[in-house]
Every structure is written in structure tokens, then in C-alpha cells.
Amino acid sequence: MNGVLIAADEAEGTLSLKPDGASEAVSFKVLPKIRLSAEKNTALAGRKGIALSDFEPGQTVKVTFRATDLTAVELRLRVPRP
């Protein structure tokens, strides 16, 4: 699911995203072993050891999640599309 990050809380184990084209935010559970990555030409590109706290509200992201329980398995920083 692509969208804009609203919040990411490592301590609470949650993240919220406003999906592209949607008016309502979606919340996900985050497990400690979530995969975190970034596309080229983003603020986190090329960094090793990215933490959930490195992501900031307003950034364009892609969340891969388990539909059965809305648990995020991957969070990827994306280049904003025009």
C-alpha cells in the first residue's frame, strides 16, 4: 500500500499511513523485525541500519503488510511521484 506516513511509533509498535487516494488513515502493527528500506534519491538512500525512528511524517512510503491482522512486514521510503 502506497501513501503518506502520518506517524511511526517504535515504542508502541504502530505506524499510520494515509493511502494514496483515500481520505482515512490506516494503522498497522509493527513487529521488531520489520524490514526497513529506502529507494534511491530519498533521504535514507544508501544507509545501513535504518530504524523506524528515521522515518518522518509526510514522507511517501510503501507498506507491505499481512492482510489478516494488518501487521506491517516491510516499510520502504519512496520518491514522491508527481
CORNORLIN-V717552 format. One line per field, one symbol per residue. ss: DSSP state (A for helix, B for strand, O for the rest). A space follows every 10 residues. Layout:
ss->???
This chain:
ss->OBBBBBBBBO OOOBBBBBBO OOOOBBBBBB BBBBBBBBOO OOOOOOOOOO OAAAOOOOOB BBBBBBOOOO BBBBBBBOOO OO
